Amino acid sequence: MPNKYFKPHEAFDLNPHSYDVGIFTGLKSGYEDNLFIKKLFTLPEQEYPAFYQYHLNYYLRKEPQGEQEFFTFVWQVVLRRINFLDHKNPFNSSHALDMEILEKLTGFQKYLRSIDMWNTQKTLPEIIADQHAEIRKQQSEIDRLKEKLKKATTLEKEGYINIRAGRLHTFYDLIHQLQDIKLADGIELLYPADQIIWRRMICKFFREKNNEPINFNTMHRYFPADKKNIGKKYKEIDEKDKLLKIVSAKKRS
């Protein structure tokens, strides 16, 4: 059977790719498995993925839908060689070399297991057990996410605080005053990281008149991003809307 899986060393090529399979005179038909193993034996473990991918790409150029077939062929080549070495007489003269090759093959087999998308080496009970384990894992993750969602939505209830018609700017003035309140130690009571947080809070939890949403962008005139650089569009609250004043309580005895 002619080789079709592995990129061969072209006959008499003086500059072959380091992963090409074969010898100087080429790749003799029927010896591709032996020469694949021989090439593998010369490679460090970190090159296994590149070596495998190199020959897979060669095969896929001829068989674009053949990834599973390629994997199965390589798996069988390695498995047969492992089984052969396992059954050899341990007292033969090549035993030390056999053990070295076996270690190399089992290392490559471990890599193949890591990329096996088709459960090639597993029995049906093993596949079912893995599927059940994956289902349990997914169910556990679903339960965790449900609990997280429940906690996240506890405060996300419908309903707003309605501001009396025509008194929106009075409310803005109270928010401005809240930002200026300082306690006895001279430090502000409230200090948000950014003015935009006030805008978000007002739009999220308050409504004007008959449940009408408050325009987030219009509010920018009254709550600029930077209080120290209010910009030309900043608008002061009219005096007629400053109806209330927040003052410090008298010290209690």
PLY file of the C-alpha trace (Angstrom):
ply
format ascii 1.0
element vertex 253
property float x
property float y
property float z
element edge 252
property int vertex1
property int vertex2
end_header
0.00 0.00 0.00
1.64 3.29 -1.07
2.20 5.93 1.60
-0.43 8.64 1.64
-0.32 9.89 5.22
3.19 11.18 5.79
5.16 13.82 3.92
8.03 11.80 2.41
11.68 12.62 2.11
12.05 13.19 -1.63
14.63 10.88 -3.18
18.15 12.37 -3.25
16.91 15.67 -1.81
19.92 17.28 -0.13
17.84 19.83 1.79
14.69 18.09 3.09
12.43 19.42 5.83
13.52 18.07 9.21
10.12 16.37 9.69
10.06 14.56 6.32
9.79 10.80 6.73
12.19 8.53 4.86
15.85 8.18 3.97
18.12 9.73 1.36
16.79 7.46 -1.36
13.17 8.29 -0.47
10.33 6.56 1.34
9.97 2.89 0.47
6.37 1.72 0.23
5.30 -0.32 3.24
7.92 1.18 5.57
6.22 4.48 6.35
5.18 3.37 9.87
8.73 2.31 10.74
10.25 5.50 9.40
7.61 7.65 11.11
8.55 6.03 14.44
12.25 6.42 13.63
11.79 10.14 12.95
9.72 10.53 16.12
12.54 8.96 18.11
14.87 11.82 17.13
12.53 14.61 18.29
12.21 16.27 21.70
8.79 16.13 23.31
8.08 19.83 22.73
8.19 19.24 18.98
5.47 16.57 18.94
2.65 19.05 18.10
4.61 20.60 15.22
5.66 17.17 13.89
2.10 15.85 13.99
0.66 19.03 12.43
3.24 19.00 9.66
2.12 15.60 8.41
-1.56 16.30 9.07
-1.34 19.39 6.84
0.27 17.27 4.11
-2.56 14.74 4.31
-5.34 17.35 4.44
-4.13 18.90 1.20
-5.16 15.62 -0.43
-8.06 14.72 1.88
-9.60 17.95 3.26
-12.11 16.03 5.41
-9.65 13.40 6.56
-8.49 14.67 9.96
-10.12 11.85 11.90
-8.78 9.21 9.49
-5.27 10.63 9.84
-5.46 10.67 13.61
-6.75 7.09 13.70
-3.95 5.90 11.43
-1.24 7.55 13.55
-2.87 6.25 16.72
-2.86 2.70 15.37
0.78 2.96 14.24
1.84 4.00 17.74
-0.45 1.52 19.50
0.76 -1.43 17.43
4.37 -0.56 18.16
3.68 -0.22 21.89
1.89 -3.58 21.94
4.76 -5.17 20.03
7.35 -3.90 22.51
5.19 -4.88 25.49
5.13 -8.49 24.28
8.81 -8.81 23.45
11.02 -11.04 25.52
12.39 -8.74 28.26
15.63 -10.74 28.31
16.60 -10.06 24.68
19.75 -8.10 23.88
17.82 -5.02 22.69
15.71 -4.66 25.83
17.33 -1.40 26.98
16.73 0.20 23.59
13.20 -1.21 23.50
12.41 0.47 26.84
13.77 3.76 25.55
11.62 3.53 22.43
8.61 2.51 24.53
9.01 5.56 26.75
9.18 7.75 23.66
6.07 6.15 22.18
4.01 6.43 25.37
5.01 10.10 25.58
3.76 10.68 22.04
0.64 8.65 22.79
-0.05 11.00 25.72
0.10 13.92 23.29
-2.30 12.14 20.93
-4.76 11.62 23.77
-4.69 15.36 24.46
-5.91 16.16 20.93
-8.27 13.21 20.46
-11.66 14.68 19.56
-13.16 11.31 18.61
-12.55 9.23 21.77
-10.47 6.91 19.64
-8.86 5.01 22.50
-11.88 4.85 24.83
-14.41 2.10 25.34
-18.13 2.88 25.26
-18.46 2.74 29.08
-15.54 5.17 29.38
-17.13 7.55 26.89
-20.46 7.43 28.74
-18.71 8.01 32.08
-16.89 11.02 30.65
-20.12 12.41 29.25
-21.86 12.04 32.62
-18.93 13.75 34.33
-19.12 16.61 31.85
-22.89 16.91 32.39
-22.38 17.07 36.17
-19.71 19.71 35.70
-21.95 21.78 33.43
-24.91 21.43 35.81
-22.74 22.61 38.68
-21.69 25.64 36.64
-25.33 26.35 35.72
-26.32 26.22 39.41
-23.45 28.56 40.30
-24.46 31.04 37.60
-28.12 30.89 38.64
-27.18 31.74 42.21
-24.95 34.55 41.00
-27.75 35.91 38.81
-30.20 35.70 41.71
-27.90 37.80 43.89
-27.25 40.26 41.09
-30.95 40.83 40.42
-32.07 41.08 44.05
-31.86 44.88 43.89
-32.97 45.12 40.26
-36.68 45.56 40.93
-39.11 47.62 38.91
-40.24 50.95 40.35
-38.93 54.50 40.59
-39.01 57.55 42.81
-41.11 60.17 41.08
-40.02 63.79 41.30
-42.80 66.33 41.58
-43.58 68.04 38.29
-41.51 71.14 37.73
-39.13 70.38 40.61
-36.42 68.43 38.81
-33.90 71.26 39.14
-34.70 71.56 42.84
-33.75 67.92 43.15
-30.51 68.58 41.22
-29.71 71.36 43.69
-30.09 68.93 46.60
-27.69 66.51 44.91
-25.20 69.37 44.51
-25.55 70.20 48.19
-25.00 66.57 49.18
-21.67 66.65 47.39
-20.55 69.65 49.42
-21.44 68.33 52.86
-18.47 67.84 55.15
-18.44 66.19 58.55
-16.83 67.62 61.69
-13.41 66.32 60.63
-13.57 68.40 57.45
-13.88 65.42 55.11
-16.75 65.05 52.64
-19.59 62.72 53.52
-19.87 61.56 49.92
-17.12 61.33 47.33
-17.98 59.49 44.12
-15.16 58.75 41.72
-16.81 60.70 38.90
-19.74 63.09 38.41
-21.21 60.72 35.86
-22.14 58.39 38.71
-24.70 60.92 39.95
-26.22 61.06 36.48
-26.44 57.28 36.32
-28.05 57.07 39.74
-30.66 59.73 38.95
-31.58 58.21 35.57
-31.78 54.69 37.01
-33.86 55.33 40.11
-35.79 58.56 39.52
-38.49 59.71 37.14
-39.91 63.13 36.32
-43.61 64.02 36.29
-45.61 61.00 35.14
-42.87 58.34 35.07
-41.02 60.10 32.26
-37.33 59.07 31.98
-34.78 61.77 32.76
-32.54 62.58 29.80
-29.02 61.39 30.60
-27.31 63.70 28.11
-29.25 66.81 29.09
-28.16 66.30 32.69
-24.53 66.80 31.60
-25.08 70.56 31.82
-25.69 70.22 35.55
-23.31 67.35 36.32
-20.12 67.78 34.26
-17.57 64.98 34.29
-14.97 67.19 35.93
-16.13 69.63 38.61
-12.83 71.52 38.33
-13.29 71.98 34.59
-17.00 72.46 34.11
-16.82 73.64 30.49
-18.87 76.20 28.58
-22.08 74.17 28.57
-22.33 74.04 32.36
-25.54 75.55 33.70
-26.08 76.79 37.23
-29.30 75.95 39.02
-31.62 78.99 38.91
-32.16 80.70 42.26
-35.90 80.18 41.93
-35.31 76.42 42.06
-33.13 76.50 45.16
-35.98 75.97 47.58
-34.27 73.84 50.25
-31.02 73.97 52.14
-29.19 71.10 53.81
-27.50 72.26 57.01
-25.55 70.51 59.74
-27.51 69.49 62.81
-26.74 71.21 66.11
-24.36 69.29 68.34
-26.23 67.13 70.81
-25.25 67.20 74.44
0 1
1 2
2 3
3 4
4 5
5 6
6 7
7 8
8 9
9 10
10 11
11 12
12 13
13 14
14 15
15 16
16 17
17 18
18 19
19 20
20 21
21 22
22 23
23 24
24 25
25 26
26 27
27 28
28 29
29 30
30 31
31 32
32 33
33 34
34 35
35 36
36 37
37 38
38 39
39 40
40 41
41 42
42 43
43 44
44 45
45 46
46 47
47 48
48 49
49 50
50 51
51 52
52 53
53 54
54 55
55 56
56 57
57 58
58 59
59 60
60 61
61 62
62 63
63 64
64 65
65 66
66 67
67 68
68 69
69 70
70 71
71 72
72 73
73 74
74 75
75 76
76 77
77 78
78 79
79 80
80 81
81 82
82 83
83 84
84 85
85 86
86 87
87 88
88 89
89 90
90 91
91 92
92 93
93 94
94 95
95 96
96 97
97 98
98 99
99 100
100 101
101 102
102 103
103 104
104 105
105 106
106 107
107 108
108 109
109 110
110 111
111 112
112 113
113 114
114 115
115 116
116 117
117 118
118 119
119 120
120 121
121 122
122 123
123 124
124 125
125 126
126 127
127 128
128 129
129 130
130 131
131 132
132 133
133 134
134 135
135 136
136 137
137 138
138 139
139 140
140 141
141 142
142 143
143 144
144 145
145 146
146 147
147 148
148 149
149 150
150 151
151 152
152 153
153 154
154 155
155 156
156 157
157 158
158 159
159 160
160 161
161 162
162 163
163 164
164 165
165 166
166 167
167 168
168 169
169 170
170 171
171 172
172 173
173 174
174 175
175 176
176 177
177 178
178 179
179 180
180 181
181 182
182 183
183 184
184 185
185 186
186 187
187 188
188 189
189 190
190 191
191 192
192 193
193 194
194 195
195 196
196 197
197 198
198 199
199 200
200 201
201 202
202 203
203 204
204 205
205 206
206 207
207 208
208 209
209 210
210 211
211 212
212 213
213 214
214 215
215 216
216 217
217 218
218 219
219 220
220 221
221 222
222 223
223 224
224 225
225 226
226 227
227 228
228 229
229 230
230 231
231 232
232 233
233 234
234 235
235 236
236 237
237 238
238 239
239 240
240 241
241 242
242 243
243 244
244 245
245 246
246 247
247 248
248 249
249 250
250 251
251 252
